[in-house]
Amino acid sequence: MAEDRGKYDFYVGLGLAVSSSIFIGGSFILKKKGLLRLARKGSMRAGQGGHAYLKEWLWWAGLLSMGAGEAANFAAYAFAPATLVTPLGALSVLVSAVLSSYFLTERLNLHGKLGCLLSILGSTTMVIHAPQEEEISSLDHMAKKLVDPGFFVFATLVIIVALIFIFVVGPRHGQTNILVYITICSVIGALSVSCVKGLGIAIKEAIAGKSVARNPLAWILLLGLVACVSTQINYLNKALDIFNTSLVTPIYYVFFTTSVLTCSAILFKEWGHMGADDIIGTLSGFLTIIVGIFLLHAFKDVSVSLAALAVSMRKDERASPAANGTASHYDLLTSEDVEDREMGLPFESVSRRNGAMTSSLDH
């Protein structure tokens, strides 16, 4: 029964994590559509200090979608291992990228499509090899985990590192080094996920009819979550304001997820129940997601398509015969000619670099 219950909780958590990514990814599209509609009406834009979006139903739909996604993500931590839930957050980026190409007419280049494919493959691999954490049935059990010497040392180091970066490194190098503010967000994020996990257990106990409000640990976890999330939002906004979003997003994902995986391994002993194949599979899936997110963001402004690659390959192919003075009739095609052919023009009616050639239809 306990094993069946564990599998049931695992799949519930998985479903909540995936639905969270869909809701959050879709929320960006709804909000953007609402803001674009206001811009077409001539309303003052949000970036200029306007608040006309508060009267736009699409923007509110996006906000509600975001709230539903965050709630589902919160609930997912109560059922599934953090090692599974946190990396699946990358799917929200994928959903947003795919939907924007359809509903916002934003071009998704070849790198982006490969990044989406790799993110899906990596996520699938992590789901297959996801670890089963030690069962934590109550807040009392959670309290014993929190005072475990291993986690106590880890949490102390996290707080010390965060304070050093906030008060020493940040004022000196925060404006020039992208890793400073991202590191603060990431290490604090590991503690925030632990608080979320504990609060999820508290909510499950409350639903079961147990008295949770009188347990001081529940309030400690709530205050800890508020403090951690406030710190994360503050320094993530600083990083986004100073540095390019296409760099901040993938770096933050890697650092944050790595911190959460480390914290979960220490606090919930997730990796102790895994075989060598599952460990390799989990790490491989995580690295695959990292590569996918990197491709999706780092090259999003580069115009690359299969047609452009085909043109480039043809140029390389005709470089050798052209050097020997044996360029063929087909080798004289330019990239513009290929574009004309894709638009449906007759093959021999396009212009040539060495002069005009009449179509065989003229004869």
C-alpha positions in Angstrom: 0.0 0.0 0.0 2.8 2.4 0.9 4.5 1.7 -2.4 1.3 2.3 -4.4 0.7 5.5 -2.4 4.2 6.7 -3.3 3.7 6.1 -7.0 0.3 7.8 -6.8 1.9 10.9 -5.2 4.8 10.8 -7.7 2.4 11.0 -10.7 0.2 13.6 -9.1 3.3 15.8 -8.5 4.5 15.2 -12.0 1.1 16.2 -13.4 1.1 19.3 -11.3 4.6 20.3 -12.4 3.8 19.9 -16.1 0.5 21.8 -15.7 2.4 24.5 -13.8 4.8 25.0 -16.7 1.9 25.2 -19.2 0.0 27.8 -17.1 3.1 29.9 -16.5 4.3 29.7 -20.1 0.9 30.6 -21.4 0.6 33.5 -19.0 3.4 35.4 -20.7 1.6 35.1 -24.0 -1.7 36.4 -22.6 0.0 39.3 -20.9 1.9 40.2 -24.0 -1.2 40.0 -26.2 -3.0 42.3 -23.8 -0.1 44.8 -23.7 0.1 44.8 -27.6 -3.6 45.4 -27.9 -3.2 48.5 -25.6 -0.3 49.7 -27.6 -2.4 49.5 -30.8 -5.1 51.6 -29.1 -2.5 54.3 -28.3 -2.6 53.8 -24.5 0.4 54.7 -22.4 2.6 51.6 -22.2 3.6 49.9 -19.0 7.3 50.6 -19.6 6.4 54.3 -19.6 4.6 54.2 -16.3 1.1 53.6 -17.7 -1.4 51.3 -15.9 -4.0 50.9 -18.6 -3.3 47.2 -18.6 -5.4 46.9 -15.4 -8.5 47.4 -17.6 -7.4 44.8 -20.2 -9.1 41.4 -19.7 -6.3 39.6 -21.5 -3.7 40.9 -19.0 -5.9 39.7 -16.1 -6.3 36.3 -17.8 -2.5 36.1 -18.0 -2.2 37.1 -14.3 -4.7 34.4 -13.3 -2.8 31.9 -15.4 0.4 32.8 -13.7 -1.3 32.4 -10.3 -2.6 29.0 -11.2 0.8 27.9 -12.4 2.5 29.0 -9.3 -0.1 27.3 -7.1 0.3 24.1 -9.1 4.1 24.3 -8.8 3.7 24.9 -5.0 1.5 21.8 -4.7 3.8 19.7 -6.8 6.6 19.9 -4.2 4.2 18.4 -1.7 3.9 15.2 -3.8 7.0 14.7 -6.0 10.7 15.0 -5.3 12.2 18.5 -5.7 14.8 16.9 -8.0 12.0 16.2 -10.4 9.8 19.3 -10.0 12.5 22.0 -10.2 14.2 21.0 -13.5 10.7 20.6 -15.1 10.3 24.4 -14.6 12.3 24.7 -17.9 9.2 23.5 -19.7 7.6 26.9 -19.1 10.3 28.5 -21.2 9.6 26.0 -23.9 5.9 26.5 -23.8 6.3 30.3 -23.9 8.7 30.1 -26.9 6.4 27.8 -28.9 3.2 29.7 -28.2 4.9 33.0 -29.0 5.8 31.7 -32.5 2.2 31.0 -33.2 0.3 33.8 -31.4 2.8 36.6 -31.4 4.3 35.9 -34.8 7.8 35.8 -33.2 10.2 33.7 -35.2 11.6 30.6 -33.6 14.8 29.9 -35.4 16.6 26.6 -36.0 18.5 26.9 -32.7 15.3 27.5 -30.8 13.6 24.4 -32.3 16.6 22.3 -31.4 16.6 23.7 -27.9 12.9 22.9 -27.5 13.5 19.3 -28.7 16.5 18.9 -26.3 14.5 20.3 -23.4 11.7 17.8 -24.0 14.2 14.9 -24.3 16.0 16.0 -21.1 12.8 16.4 -19.2 11.6 12.9 -20.3 14.9 11.4 -19.2 14.7 13.0 -15.8 11.1 11.8 -15.3 12.1 8.2 -16.2 15.1 8.2 -13.8 13.7 10.6 -11.1 14.7 9.6 -7.6 12.3 8.5 -4.8 12.9 10.7 -1.8 12.5 9.5 1.8 8.9 9.7 2.9 8.2 12.6 5.1 4.8 12.1 6.6 4.6 15.0 9.1 6.0 18.3 10.3 7.6 16.6 13.2 9.5 14.4 10.7 10.4 17.5 8.7 11.8 19.1 11.9 14.1 16.2 12.5 15.4 16.5 8.9 16.0 20.2 9.3 18.3 19.7 12.4 20.2 16.9 10.7 24.0 17.8 10.9 24.5 17.5 7.1 21.7 19.9 6.3 22.6 22.2 9.2 26.1 22.6 7.8 24.7 23.1 4.2 22.2 25.8 5.3 24.9 27.6 7.3 27.2 27.7 4.4 24.4 28.9 2.1 23.6 31.8 4.5 27.3 32.7 4.9 27.9 32.7 1.1 24.7 34.8 0.5 25.7 37.4 3.1 29.2 37.7 1.7 27.9 38.2 -1.8 25.2 40.7 -0.6 27.4 42.9 1.6 31.0 42.4 0.2 31.0 41.1 -3.4 27.8 42.7 -4.6 28.6 46.4 -4.0 32.0 46.0 -5.7 31.3 43.7 -8.7 27.5 43.3 -9.0 27.3 45.9 -11.8 29.9 44.2 -13.9 29.8 40.5 -13.2 26.7 38.6 -14.1 27.3 35.8 -11.7 27.1 37.9 -8.5 23.4 38.6 -8.3 22.5 35.2 -9.9 24.6 33.4 -7.3 22.6 35.2 -4.5 19.3 34.2 -6.1 20.4 30.6 -6.6 21.8 29.7 -3.2 18.9 31.3 -1.4 16.5 29.5 -3.8 17.6 26.2 -2.4 16.4 27.2 1.0 13.1 28.6 -0.4 12.3 25.2 -2.1 12.9 23.5 1.3 10.4 25.9 2.9 7.9 25.2 0.1 8.3 21.5 0.6 7.7 21.8 4.4 4.7 24.1 3.9 3.3 21.6 1.4 3.5 18.9 4.1 1.8 21.3 6.5 -1.1 21.9 4.1 -1.5 18.1 3.6 -1.7 17.7 7.4 -4.2 20.5 7.6 -6.4 18.9 5.0 -6.3 15.6 6.9 -7.7 17.5 10.0 -4.5 17.8 12.0 -3.8 21.0 14.0 -1.1 22.9 12.1 -1.5 26.5 13.2 -0.2 25.6 16.6 3.0 24.1 15.3 5.8 26.8 15.4 7.6 25.1 12.5 4.8 25.9 10.1 5.2 29.7 10.9 9.0 29.5 10.8 8.8 27.9 7.3 6.3 30.6 6.1 8.5 33.4 7.4 11.6 31.8 5.9 9.8 31.4 2.5 8.8 35.1 2.5 12.3 36.2 3.3 13.9 33.9 0.7 11.5 34.8 -2.1 11.8 38.5 -1.4 15.6 38.3 -1.6 15.4 36.2 -4.8 13.0 38.7 -6.5 15.2 41.7 -5.5 18.5 40.4 -6.9 17.0 38.7 -9.9 15.4 42.0 -10.9 18.8 43.6 -10.6 20.4 41.0 -12.8 17.7 41.4 -15.4 17.9 45.2 -15.3 21.7 45.2 -15.9 22.4 42.2 -18.1 20.9 40.6 -21.2 17.9 38.5 -20.5 19.2 35.8 -22.9 22.2 35.3 -20.7 20.5 35.7 -17.3 17.8 33.2 -17.9 19.9 30.1 -18.7 22.6 30.9 -16.2 20.0 31.4 -13.4 18.3 28.1 -14.4 21.5 26.2 -14.2 22.7 27.7 -10.9 19.2 27.6 -9.2 18.5 24.0 -10.3 22.0 22.8 -9.2 21.5 24.4 -5.8 18.1 22.7 -5.4 19.4 19.3 -6.4 22.2 19.6 -3.9 19.9 20.7 -1.1 17.4 17.9 -1.9 20.2 15.3 -1.9 21.3 16.4 1.6 17.9 17.1 3.2 15.7 14.4 1.7 18.4 11.8 0.9 17.0 11.4 -2.6 20.2 10.1 -4.2 20.6 7.3 -1.6 17.9 5.2 -3.1 19.1 5.5 -6.7 21.1 3.0 -8.7 24.1 4.0 -10.9 21.9 4.0 -14.1 19.3 6.3 -12.5 22.0 8.7 -11.3 23.6 8.9 -14.8 20.1 9.2 -16.4 19.1 12.1 -14.1 22.4 14.0 -14.6 22.2 13.4 -18.3 18.7 14.6 -18.5 19.6 17.7 -16.5 22.6 18.5 -18.8 20.4 18.0 -21.9 17.9 20.5 -20.6 20.8 22.9 -19.9 22.0 22.7 -23.5 18.4 23.1 -24.8 17.8 26.2 -22.7 21.1 27.6 -23.8 20.3 27.1 -27.5 16.8 28.6 -27.0 18.1 31.8 -25.4 21.6 32.4 -26.5 20.9 32.3 -30.2 17.3 33.6 -30.3 18.4 36.8 -32.2 20.4 34.9 -34.8 18.5 34.3 -38.1 19.2 30.6 -38.9 17.0 28.3 -40.9 17.2 25.1 -42.8 17.0 27.0 -46.1 19.9 29.3 -45.1 22.0 26.2 -44.2 21.2 24.7 -47.6 22.4 27.8 -49.3 25.6 27.9 -47.2 26.3 24.2 -48.1 25.8 24.9 -51.8 28.3 27.8 -51.6 30.9 25.5 -50.0 30.3 22.9 -52.7 30.8 25.3 -55.5 33.9 26.8 -53.9 36.1 23.9 -55.1 35.1 23.7 -58.8 35.0 27.5 -59.1 38.6 27.6 -58.0 39.5 25.3 -60.8 37.5 27.3 -63.4 35.0 24.5 -63.8 31.9 26.1 -62.2 28.8 24.4 -63.4 25.6 25.8 -64.7 23.9 25.0 -61.3 26.7 26.4 -59.3 26.0 29.9 -60.5 22.8 30.1 -58.4 22.8 32.7 -55.7 21.0 32.7 -52.4 18.5 35.2 -53.9 17.8 32.6 -56.7 17.0 30.0 -54.1 14.6 32.4 -52.3 12.9 33.1 -55.7 12.5 29.4 -56.3 11.0 28.9 -52.8 8.5 31.6 -53.8 7.4 29.6 -56.8 9.1 31.4 -59.6 10.2 29.3 -62.7 13.6 27.8 -62.2 15.2 29.3 -65.3 13.5 32.7 -65.2 15.7 33.9 -62.3 18.6 36.2 -63.0 22.1 34.9 -63.1 25.2 36.7 -61.9 26.9 36.1 -65.3 23.9 37.6 -67.3 20.2 37.0 -67.9 19.1 33.6 -69.1 15.8 33.3 -70.8 13.4 30.6 -69.8 12.8 27.6 -72.0 9.2 28.7 -72.0 10.2 31.5 -74.4 11.4 29.0 -77.0 
